[in-house]
């Protein structure tokens, strides 16, 4: 039969990609999944408005040498979010990435929140920046939002 190649269902494509993951990649996905579970619970259980505070200007400087490790951690969380059953919000995913970075002793990751107008309505988005780079999200997607420079997202327990 000639013509177009058969259409591969998205699940089959995901399984093919999953088959190529290393043991370390699978470990980061598992850690990301657990972090997402906790972050989703935190977002659900914490009162509205408790996540943010005015930034006090004190930020931990990110070590650019740890950027590849930070990207790998964020990718593990992103894979767990994309292919797992949880379907987290962008805030929960950002909290999970931040928590995983901190658990690995990687300081300087910053959760950013921005707003945009889409079809006449304000929409918000959260993402993580590390050493000036967006991790765990697409830079082109993030660039559509105007970030709040004076806002800080508090980790749980603060």
N, C-alpha and C positions, 0 to 999 in steps of 0.2 A: 504494500500500500504506500503510495507516495503522498507527499503533502507535508503538513506540519508535524513536528515530533509530538508524541503524546504529552498531554498536560500532566505534570507531576503535582499531586495534591500537596498542600502546605505541610501536612504532618509528615509525609514521606520525605520532603525536603529537609525538615527539621531533624528527622531521624538520621538522614545521611550526614548532616553536619555534626550531630551528636556523636556519631560513630568515629569521627575524626578528632574528637577532643582528647587531650592528654589526661593522665591521672590527676595532674596538678590543676588542669582546667575543671575537671569534675569536682575536685575538692573545693575550688573557689565557688562553683555553682551551689554546692551543698551549704557552704558557709553563708553564701548570699541568700539562699532560701530561708535559713534560720533567722538571719538578720531581717529579712522582709517580714517574716511572721511577727517578730517582736515590734518592728516599726509600724506595721498595720495596727497592731494592738495598741501601741502608744498613741497613734493618731486618733483611733476610735475612743480611747479612754480618757485622754487629757482634755480638759475644757478648752473650748474655742478661744483663741487669743493667747493661750499659755505657751505656745511654741515660739513666739517672737518677742524680742526686746530691742530697744534702741541700741545700736552698736556703740561700744564705748571707745572705739579706736584701737584697742589692743587686740592684735591678731598675731597668731603664731605664723612665722614664715615657713613656707613649704620648701623642702629641699628638692630642687629640680632633679637631682640625681635619683630620687625615688619615684619620679614620674612614671617610668615603665611599670613599676610594681603597683602604683596607685591605679594606673589604667587597667592592669590585669585584674585587680580586685573589683573595680567598677564594672568591668566586663562580666565577671562572674555573677554579680548582683543583677546586672541587666539581662543576662541569659536566664537566670532564675525567674525574673519578672516576666520576660517575654514568653517563655516556654512552660512555665509552671502554672499551677491552678489558682494562684493567688490574685492576680490582676491588681497590683498595688497602684495607688495614686503616685504622681510625681513626687509629692512630699514624702510619702512613705519610702519610695525608692531612694530618694536623696538621703533620708535619715539612715537607711540601711547601709548605703555606701559610706557615709561619714562614720558610722559605728564600726564597720569593718576596717576602715583605715586606722581608726584609733586603737582597735584591738590588736592591730599589727604594729603599733607604735609609730604610725605614720601621721605626724602632726602637720597642720597647715591647710587641710582640706576645708573648704568653706561652702556651706549651703547658701545658695543665692535664690532669691525670689524676685520675679519680675511680672509686669503686667503688660497687656496689649489690648487693643480694641479689635474685636472680630465681629463682623456683622452688627455693629452698633452696640455691642456688649463688651464689658471688661472681662477679660479672662486672665488667670494667673498661672504661673508655671514655676516649679522649683527644680534646681539642678545643682551639681557640685562642681566647684572649680578647685584646681590644685596646681600650684606654680604657674598661675595665669592661663591654664588650659581647662577646657570643659572636659570632664570625665564622666562616663556613663550616660552620655546624651550626645546628640548631634549639634555641633556648633551652629549650623544653618538654622536649625529649629530654635535654638536658644536666642539667636540674634534677632528674632522677631519680637522679643520681649524687652521692655525697659526695666533694668534691675533697680531695686531699692538699694541705695548705697548705705543708708543709715539703719538697716534692719539686720538683725542677727537671729538665726534660728537656734534656739536653745536645745541642747541634748536632753534626753529624758533624765529625770532625777534632779534637774536644776530648778 
